[in-house]
Amino acid sequence: MSVTMKSPREIELMREAGKILAKVHEELGKALKPGMSTYEIDRLGEELIRSFGCEPSFKNYNGYPASICVSVNEEVVHGIPDRRRIIEEGDLVSLDAGVIYKGYHSDAARTHGIGEITEDARLLIECTRQSFFEGIRYAVAGNHLHQISNAIGTYAESFGYGVVRDLCGHGIGAHLHEDPEIPNFRQLRRGIKLRPGMTLAIEPMINLGTADVVWLDDDWTVVSEDLSLSAHYENTILITEGAPEILTLTESEIAAGV
C-alpha cells in the first residue's frame, strides 16, 4: 500500500477543490424538486463544475457516462442520469460528485429528501450523516485508520441499519481513488497509522434494510438487495496535527455549526 502525503502546495489545491465542490453541492441541493429528471440534475452539476474552471472527476472515469452520480431511493451509488428518470415527492436522491482543480480531486456526496419524506427516510439520512461525524472523531494523527471504520459501523448498526460492505471510502489527491481503502464497518486489523498530510474520502453508505447490494445490468448502478432505501454521506478530509479538516462542507452546513 502506498499512501500519498500531501505537500503544503497540494493541500492548498485540494482545499480549493473542496470549496468548489461544496458550492456545487449547495446549488444542486437548492435546485432539486419534483418533476426534474436525473439527467437535468447531471447537466446542471456539470455546468456548475465547469463554471469554476474545473473538470468533473467522474465524467468518463472507467467509462462512467456522466458527471454526477444520481441515485434514487434503493439505489446506493453510481446511478446513471437519465432523461426518463423523474424524481418525485417523497424520493431520496443521493448526489455524488467530484471536481478536478489544477490536477487535484475532491469528492463528496449528500442525500436529499424531496418534499415530504417518511420519518424512516429522514432518520436514515440523519444517521448516515452522523455516522460520518462519529467516524472522523478518530481521524487524528497517531490513531489507526480502522478506528474510523469501527466508529461508523458501530453507530449505524446500533439503529439496526445495514452498513454496506461491498463499497468503501478511499484516499484521494492527484488521483480520484488512492490508497488506502476505508471500510465503513468494524475491522479485525487496526489499519495504517494516520499521519498529517493524508487526504481521505470517507463515505458511509447505509441501507434501511439489508447491508447486501447488487449491481444492475448497466454495470454501474448499485441497489440494496431488498430494495430498501439507502443514504450516502461523503466528505474529503485532511489529517492534520490536530482535529481533521473537512474540505467539502457546504455553506448551509457551516452556517448550521457543523
Secondary structure, DSSP 8 states (H G I E B T S, - for coil): -------HHHHHHHHHHHHHHHHHHHHHHHH--TT-BHHHHHHHHHHHHHHTT-EESSTTGGG---SEEEEETTEEE-----TT-B--TT-EEEEEEEEEETTEEEEEEEEEE-SS--HHHHHHHHHHHHHHHHHHTT-STTSBHHHHHHHHHHHHHTTT-EE--S--EEE-SSSSSEEEEE-SS--SS---B--TT-EEEE--EEESS-S-EEE-TTSS-EEETT---EEE-BEEEE--SSS-EES---HHHHHTT-
